[in-house]
């Protein structure tokens, strides 16, 4: 049941209630939800608050807003549900270590899964990205593209969405690490990963990625210690 809204973070409260209506099936896929006027009256908030909440859910892929018709529940991709469930958080530098710790138990599994599924086209795209890494100075952006491509090769929308969120968190830290540790630190790992993918050697891909992300974590910890001394 929808509940009256307290006048604190009203848009967020409204969005959370709507999201729950969708995720628990109270509002079913394809169903037109109540109008903005009806929802505003039920919850005791303004139409603008309702409109902002609906737009946020549309951005998450949970609703489709049809001009002149209303808002309809969409069948969400699992990755979109992942994005909707995860809170919006402003990470501080002290959170980076935890994110890198998570990468150490996350990215090696991605590489293992992707190595088994990689097509010739996938491998060709990885090689193209790696060639550009080695011949241009935009290493940080291209390094993300390389890892993002590995996530995409899994064909798993939750993996892809999670990796996108991690990149948003870690991007500034990664640029700092590349600047300090050298732009070519990841190249040997990338080459070894491509070789493992070519052989569809999932165990080798997992081992190489594990070493890669642990090296990245240790580099960050070294930088942190140096800044604090």
N, C-alpha and C positions, 0 to 999 in steps of 0.2 A: 504494500500500500504506500502511496505517496504521502509524505508528511509535510506539515507546515514548516516553512524555512525560517531559521534564525537569521537576523540581519547582520551576519558576519560571514565574509567570503561567500556571498550568496550565489554567485555564478558557479563557483566550485561545488557548493552543496547541491545545487540544482543538477549540474552535470553528473555528479556521482549518483544521484537518485535515478536519473534517466538511464545512465549506463547500467545500473543494476537491473532496471526494468528489462533492458535488452538482453543482458547476459543470463538472467535467470528464466527468460522466455515469457515474461509477462507481456511484453511487446514482441510479437512474433515477426519473423522475417517476411517482408512484403507488406506488412500491415501499415496503414496510415495512422500515425499517432495523433492524439488530440491537438487541436489548433493552439497557436500561441495564446490566444485569449483564454481558452479553456484552461490551459496549463497555468497561466498567470493567476487566474482566479483560484484554482485549486491550491496552489502553493503560496499564494499571498505575496507575490513579487511582481515586478514590472515586466512588461513585454520585452523590454530591451535585455533584461537579465535572462529571460527564456531564450531570446534570439541568440545571445552570446553562447549559451550552453549548447544549443542545437548546432551552431556552427562548429564548436569544438568537437562535438561527436561526429559531425560530418567529416571534419579533418581526420579523425581517427578511423574513418571508414565504417562507422557503425550506423550512420544515417545517410539517406539521400534526400536532399532538399530540392523539391521540384517547384519552380516558380509558378505561382498561381494555383498550385495543387496541394501543397503541404509537405510534410516530412514523412519519409517512409523508412522502415527498418531494413537495413541491408544484411545480407549474409556475409559476415566479416571473414576475411582471411585470418588464419591463426596468428600471423605476424602483426596484423592490425590490432587484434585483441591484446597481444603482448604489449603493444604501445599504449593501448588504452588502460591496461591494468597498472603499468609502471607509473609511479608518481613523477611529476615534474620537479626536479631537484637541481639546485644550483650547487655544483660540487666545488669544494675548496681543495687546496693543494694536499691537505692531509688525507683526502679521500682517494688520491691517485694510487697510493700503495695498495689499497684494497681492490681497486679496479684492476691493477696489474696482477695482483694475486689471483683474481678471478680469471684473467686471461690465461694464466698458467694452467688452469684446470679446464679451460674452455676451448682455446684455439687448437690444441693438439687433437682434440676429438673432431673438430671441424675438418682439419687436414686429413685425418684418417677416413672420414666419411666421403670427403670430396675426391680423394685419390681413387676410390673404388668406382665413383660415378663419372669421372672426367671423360669427356669426349675428345676427339682430335681437335675439334674447333675450340673447346675450352682450353686445351693445352696451348694451342696456337695463340690464343688471346693472352694467356699468362706470359708466353715468350715475348709477345709484342710489348706488353707493359714492362717486362724486365729489360728489354732492349732500350726502351725510353728511359728507364731508371739509370741505366749505365751510360747514356749519351746526353742527358740533359741535367739541369741543375734544380729541377722541381721534384726533388727526391721525396719529400714528405707527402705531397699529394699523390704521387705515383705509388709510393709504398702502401698507402691506404687502398688505392685501386687494386693493387696486387692481392692484398689480404681480403678485400671486399669481393674480388672475383672468386677466390677460394670459397668464401661463404656462399656465394651465389651458385657455385657448382654443386653444393649439397642439395639444391632444389627444395630447401626447407625454409619456409617463410619466417619461422620463429628464430632460427639461426641468423638469417639475414637481418631481421629487425634488431635483434640483440646486438649484432656486430655494429650496426649503424649507430645505435645508442652509445656503445663503447667508444666508437670513433669520435663522436661529439664530445665525449668527456675527455679523451686522451689526446686530442689533436694538438693542443698547445704544448703539452708535455713532450710529445713526440718530436715536434719541431725543435724544442730546446735540446733534446737528447741528440738529434742528428747534428745540430750545430756544434755541440760539444764533443761528441764521440766520432764525428766524421760521417760523411754521407754514404760511405760504401760499407758500413759495418754489417748491414743486412744482406749484402749481395751474395756472399757464399751460401747463406741459408736459402735464399730464393732459388739459386741455381740447383741446390740439392733437392729442394721441394719439386721443382719442375722435373728433374730426373725421376723422382719417386712417382710422380703423376704419370709420366710416360710409361712406366713399368706397372702402373696400377698397384704399386706396393704400398698398401695402407699402413703397415707397421712402420716402414721406413719414413713415410710422410709424417706419421704421428711423432716419431722420435726426433726428426729434424725440427718440426715446429715446436716441440717441447723445449728443445735446446735454444731455439730462437727466442721464444717468449721469456724464458728464464734469463737469458742474456740481457734482454731489454729491461727486465725488472731489476737486475743487479746493476745495470747502468744507471737507472733512475735512482736507486738507493745510494749509489756512489755520489751522484750529483747532489743529492739531498744532504749527505754527510759533509761534502765539501762546502756547501753553502752555509751550513750551521757551525763551521769551525772558523 
